[in-house]
Amino acid sequence: MNPIALGYSPCPNDTFIFYGLVHGKIEGAPEVKEVLEDIETLNRLAVDGQLDMTKISFHAFAHLRERYCLLHSGGALGRGCGPIVIAKEAFQPDALSGKRVAIPGELTTAALLLRLHSPDLSNFVVMPFHEIMPACESGSVDAGVIIHESRFTYPEYGLSKVIDLGEWWEETTDRPIPLGGILARRDLGIERINRIDASLKASVDYAYANPDVVKPYIREHAQEMDESVMQQHIDLYVNEYSVDYGSDGEAAIEDLIQRAVSHGIVPASTLPLFAE
């Protein structure tokens, strides 16, 4: 049987979660072949059906439910971890209308949250997430939506927060913010999907139990990231929901997708989130 093509990002939360799975530490786990790319590239690879299993934004998942199902572990969902709209000069969120706003990909959950918050916005500039803060600093865009470790470092660029979209989501829904999850192709079959799901949970558990073993792999892919920022990143995006969404997490995911459907942003689907 061919290895499972597994896509995830080089961000610390993903390398933390997948270390055990890709390094053969999980007994009974299927063989995997990792594909490390940024989240928007992973979204596009999944759209093209090139990955058997992948980290993906929930925005992209909402477009792919006919082909992929959600796994119960490995996701990024929580509180105080949402994307932030920043700008060189601070202004009120209701002044976003008409602004030229940088987003880290059309299918990112960051872009979806911005569209739900400000449905009249249309002047988006798509760019890699690490280019957004410099673009705001230079004034080539009026504002930008930042994700990942940028939420810890944007003040260093002299930038100001316009709105924390995660806080807005939590205040208006009273739910944790769903950012991204792990998908598997439905045509892998229920038995294989369940095996993958169990192995993924075991990989998260392994990382929690063996942080010193996992850390060099995380550091290798974190590039120039400061050690303290790397740990902040893991602490923020890996939590109890990464082990299992539970009913609270599942409700938040359903809510996000249904809001996107009601706004005409994503198609409706009768298929369940998870394999059945």
Phi, psi and omega in degrees: 000134182294148176300153177281127176284111187247120179254134172204167185270162176281006179295149185305323181295323181285317180294328173299310185293319189266356183308306184301321182291315185278345180255018173068028182268352186253115181296132178082001181285149176290156176288137181234154174238113187280146175232108183263118180212165175291164190298322181290325175295318177298318177305314183290322177297322178292320176304322180276000178071026186270353182240139177280328185212136184201149164288140182206156174285149179293334174300310180295319179304323181298338176271349192239017187292340178289331184258326186240151171241161181271142172265162188277343185238170171087358186277169175249106183206135181176202179238145181069026185229016184278169177292154183237136172271124181235163180205163179293319177241129183295144173210168182286146182304327181289353177269006178296330182307128179087353180283154174267110191243127177279135177232152184274029180134140183296329185261009178286154175293331176302315179294321179297314180298320178297318180292325177290322180287318185230075186296345180273354179291142179214347185266077182262145174239114182274129178206160176303144189302327183284352178264353187289315180296315176299325179293321176292319181298320182281343182086010178288342170229158181280330182200168179210153177258117183254150182225181176057217185290350180301332181295340179268340191245353186299329178298334180295340179267004182072026183260156183241150178280131173268310176200141172269108184292334175292316177298317178300315179299312183297320181291326184271340182243341186060032179234157172295160183268120177273119181257301181210157180223181179249129182247157171226147178295132180297330183283002171290339179093148187299321182295314181290322178298317179297323177294317177298316181300314180295321180292324179295314177300318179296327179292320176297314179299320180298315181297318178297324183279340186227055185300326181288331176289321185282329190303316180301324178293319178297313181297322180304322184262352180279356176057240186269012184294134176298143183303319181291324177293320178303315180290321175302319180301311180297313182299327183280318189260351175245119185207196183299331178289338178286336176281314176197133182300322185068178183295324180295314180293318179298320179296322179294319179296314178300318182297313180300314182293319181293325175295321178294322177296314183294335177271002180073021182273326180230159180282153174285156178213145177264356182282148178289160178298317186253163177293143178227000000 
